[in-house]
Amino acid sequence: MSAIISPSVTASFHRLATDLKWSVLVYVGLFLITSVHEFGHYLTGSILGFKCKEFRVGNVCWLASGGWKLQLRLQWLVTARVIMYPDKPLKRLRVRFIAMVLGGPCANIGTAFVVAFLSRFGPRLGLFAMFYFIASLLFGIANLLPIGGGRHQTDGQQTLDLLFSEKRKAKMRSLNAYLEAVVQIRDCMSTSQWSSAKLIAGETLIRNKGRLDNREMEKALQNAIAICERGITGTGGNGILSNAEASKS
């Protein structure tokens, strides 16, 4: 005995399969666009002297401490970020940071026109090229708009802050001062000049109190002072002064 499936049920299954297919294609397209955006930040930052600590698109993540990982967290499914930091003093640090911030939107806008150009030579790319061109172009332009506040800012808002915010400018100066101090402290520590290293760490901490880019830098300087005090008293002076992070989401 054969089962009879009504045309309406068959049509419903067909619509469901079609909707599912397009949902998957749209997600894959957005994943690709977001990947290009974050890679634009990463590539620009790498060229300008920044080191990458984390690169994540959706649940796919690369960590400097552990390599590639698949982190299955629902809240990360539609988010992405790249965290980079300077590990040494850099000239024109604020300008470099602005370039890294703009690297993401520029990658989206640039690849949108590249795909549109290449579609002329491959007719089968037509539908994909049209979707990618429109979505990537809009994504890039939207990220250039000055929207958001606090930690949730578009690239455009971050750029404006870096250009015109006196508080942000002061943090960039403090960051470079911290990096210069790190180099001097490490040099002193390597030759057991504990008093000099402690003096540099203490002066840097006092001079930039409350203005350092994140709490990790203050803790690193405090840790350096503690290490130097142990070195001065002969109770041990081994330790590592961490680098500062300059995150870009």
SULNOR-V329368 format. One record per run of one state. SS is the DSSP state (a for helix, b for strand, c for the rest). FROM is the first residue (numbers start at 0). LEN is the number of residues. If there is no record, write none. Layout:
<<SS:FROM:LEN> <SS:FROM:LEN>>
This chain:
<<c:0:6> <a:6:41> <c:47:2> <b:49:8> <c:57:2> <b:59:4> <c:63:3> <b:66:4> <c:70:3> <a:73:3> <c:76:3> <b:79:7> <c:86:6> <a:92:29> <c:121:1> <a:122:22> <c:144:3> <b:147:2> <c:149:2> <b:151:2> <c:153:1> <a:154:10> <c:164:1> <a:165:25> <c:190:3> <a:193:14> <c:207:7> <a:214:19> <c:233:12> <b:245:3> <c:248:1>>
